[in-house]
């Protein structure tokens, strides 16, 4: 048995922590199942300050390895604070990094002080790493899915890629009990109306598509859990934590119509009352499928529309059309559900004309635009590879310095167009203003009538919580693509 400390760094500090760290939760679960003693330091949930983090590390200085997950946007915190603190407080302990952070920039992490990076899906890799390497029975070079520094400290080495896990149902449920669900993750809603207990969940991994702005740590091989495996987790959340709402955060929840149909059948057979939402891709939905999920209490399907310009969709390698996007949004609404849409501005090739095509799309389809994200190159994506040659010229930063400054794509980071930066920012504001001027906001009465129909008996809880509604919740929905 080894003692393992898993760390979830802070991210999106301008907002409350809402999304459960499923990746780290799965790593905690498989390591505990393998017989190890696991402790979790969830800095993001509790928003511990530097003193509190260092004190926690000191109290746990006897651990055998420190594992760190998180998004690539936590790189600056990792490099400038977390690694130096671990080296000082937990002397001599190996530092292992995984998740989107470890998979997308392993070389930079090794240079910043990590000992080992787990690239890709980590559940099988970390168990082998700790059971065999730390026990002294295997060398790092024999374990697939790693990037590490040679024993001489002179060269970064890579092992063979780790094969994707074919059967996700072989994995245990995330270790929810090791995280603050009650005080944090169920308290701060993700998609549901304020006042409901909203848990986010992931039913599948991977994506069949290859949009150039996206980096998917799980690759392009789409895999989905069995219904039995998924409902076991749902029942746990319903029974143990009285969850009202589940927001499925998959890239492609509705990629397999037969799987979704069986999900709906089981939902109805068991008489579940929770409401739920999912993400959709405009060319994988149709009227029949949307009616099916609406009749099983789905309230919302979110779409990454990204642009109302066919030229820009082609530039992004979206492999869909403006017309298909319009059909999906309107069909979703016709079935009685909400259809939040996200949009990107400033992608390479963007002009005033293409941006105004996005405005026209929103006006034509009555999408009340509250926010747009700036095109942002995240490491691991094709857009990142495109930007690297001129990154320093356009930003004045090295790769490492630029990644340290990466945050939410709502914030501007780099100009990838031929416009000046002030012109691009002003164009974003102009597009939003144009749409808001021409697409009237819903009245409170109309919004309440629609939500009452969607939420049924749960609507009473929403009304009861309204007097204490958190302004940060409304700001979260405004900034993060709740364009309905």
BELVEN-V983021 format. One record per pair of residues at least 24 apart in sequence whose C-alpha atoms are under 6 Angstrom apart, sorted by the first residue. I is the first residue (numbers start at 1). J is the second residue. Records with the same first field share a line. If there is no record, write none. Layout:
# BELVEN-V983021
I = J / J
This chain:
# BELVEN-V983021
1 = 36
2 = 36
3 = 37 / 63 / 64
4 = 38 / 63 / 64 / 65 / 66
5 = 38 / 39 / 40 / 66
6 = 40 / 66 / 67 / 68
7 = 40 / 41 / 42 / 68
8 = 42 / 43 / 69
9 = 43 / 44
10 = 43 / 44
17 = 45
18 = 185 / 188 / 190
25 = 174 / 175
26 = 174
27 = 123
29 = 174 / 175
57 = 89
58 = 89
61 = 90
65 = 93 / 94
66 = 95
67 = 96 / 97
68 = 97
69 = 97 / 98 / 99
70 = 99 / 101
71 = 100 / 101
72 = 100 / 101
73 = 406 / 407
75 = 404
76 = 404
79 = 112
104 = 379 / 380
115 = 148
116 = 147 / 148
117 = 146 / 147
118 = 145 / 146
119 = 145 / 146
120 = 217
168 = 225
169 = 225 / 229
195 = 462 / 465
196 = 244
197 = 243 / 244
198 = 245 / 246
199 = 246
200 = 246 / 247 / 248
201 = 248
202 = 248 / 249 / 250
211 = 316 / 317 / 318
212 = 316 / 317 / 382 / 383
213 = 381 / 383
214 = 381
215 = 380 / 381
244 = 274
245 = 274 / 275 / 276
246 = 276
247 = 276 / 277 / 278
248 = 278
255 = 284
264 = 296
277 = 301
282 = 325 / 328
291 = 335
299 = 337 / 454
300 = 337 / 338 / 339
301 = 339
302 = 339 / 340 / 341
303 = 341
304 = 341 / 342
305 = 341 / 342 / 343
306 = 342 / 343 / 344
307 = 343 / 358
308 = 357 / 358 / 361
309 = 354 / 357
339 = 484
340 = 482 / 483 / 484
341 = 483
342 = 481
343 = 372
344 = 372 / 373 / 374 / 375
345 = 374 / 375
346 = 374 / 375
347 = 375
348 = 416 / 417
349 = 417
350 = 417
359 = 431 / 435
363 = 435
366 = 439
367 = 484
368 = 439 / 483 / 484
369 = 432 / 483
370 = 478 / 483
371 = 479 / 481
373 = 409 / 410
374 = 409 / 410 / 412
376 = 409
